[in-house]
Amino acid sequence: MYPYDVDLLDIERVGGFRGFNFQITLEAYPTVGPHIVVGKDIFTYQISPSFNVKLIHYQHLEGPDKNAFPWNYSNLLK
């Protein structure tokens, strides 16, 4: 996965106005080989001031389209 293949969907301050606990939702496009996108996933993390980062939700939205996948990388598909 490359940094430019991640979109920030939402960021919330947990607990309202005062506090430094955040919940961040990201949409990521995992890749293989020379930037071949193999799916789309959503990750939700909670970040606290004590430098704790916790994955609180993961959702796999779609996998690779086997018909559009390059033949020379087909061995990477499961």
C-alpha positions in Angstrom: 0.0 0.0 0.0 1.3 3.4 -0.9 0.7 6.6 1.1 -1.1 8.2 -1.8 -3.6 5.3 -2.0 -5.2 6.2 1.3 -8.1 8.7 1.7 -9.1 10.3 4.9 -12.9 9.7 5.3 -13.6 11.1 8.8 -11.9 12.3 11.9 -13.7 12.9 15.2 -12.6 14.1 18.5 -13.8 11.5 21.0 -15.3 13.0 24.1 -16.1 16.4 22.6 -14.3 19.7 22.7 -11.8 19.0 25.4 -9.4 16.1 24.9 -7.0 14.6 22.5 -8.6 11.3 21.8 -9.3 10.9 18.1 -11.1 8.4 15.9 -9.9 8.4 12.3 -11.5 6.5 9.4 -9.3 5.8 6.4 -10.1 4.2 3.0 -7.1 2.3 1.6 -6.4 0.7 -1.7 -3.8 -2.1 -1.2 -1.5 -2.7 -4.1 0.9 -5.4 -5.4 3.7 -5.2 -8.0 3.9 -2.0 -10.0 0.9 -0.2 -8.4 -1.8 -2.8 -9.3 -4.8 -2.1 -7.0 -6.0 -5.3 -5.4 -9.0 -4.1 -3.4 -10.5 -1.5 -1.2 -10.6 -1.5 2.6 -11.8 0.8 5.4 -9.9 1.1 8.7 -11.0 3.0 11.8 -8.4 3.8 14.4 -8.6 5.3 17.8 -5.6 7.5 18.8 -5.0 8.5 22.4 -2.5 11.0 24.0 -0.5 8.3 25.5 0.6 7.4 21.9 -1.7 4.4 21.8 -3.1 3.6 18.3 -5.8 1.0 18.3 -7.6 -0.5 15.3 -11.2 -0.6 16.3 -12.9 -1.5 13.0 -11.8 -3.1 9.7 -14.0 -3.6 6.7 -13.0 -5.3 3.4 -15.1 -3.7 0.7 -13.9 -5.3 -2.5 -11.1 -7.6 -3.8 -9.3 -7.7 -7.1 -11.2 -8.1 -10.3 -9.7 -11.4 -11.6 -10.7 -10.6 -15.2 -8.9 -7.3 -15.2 -5.8 -8.5 -13.3 -2.6 -8.8 -15.4 -1.9 -12.4 -16.4 1.7 -12.3 -15.3 0.6 -11.4 -11.7 -2.2 -14.0 -11.5 -0.1 -16.2 -9.3 -0.5 -13.6 -6.5 -4.3 -14.1 -6.4 -5.6 -16.7 -3.9 
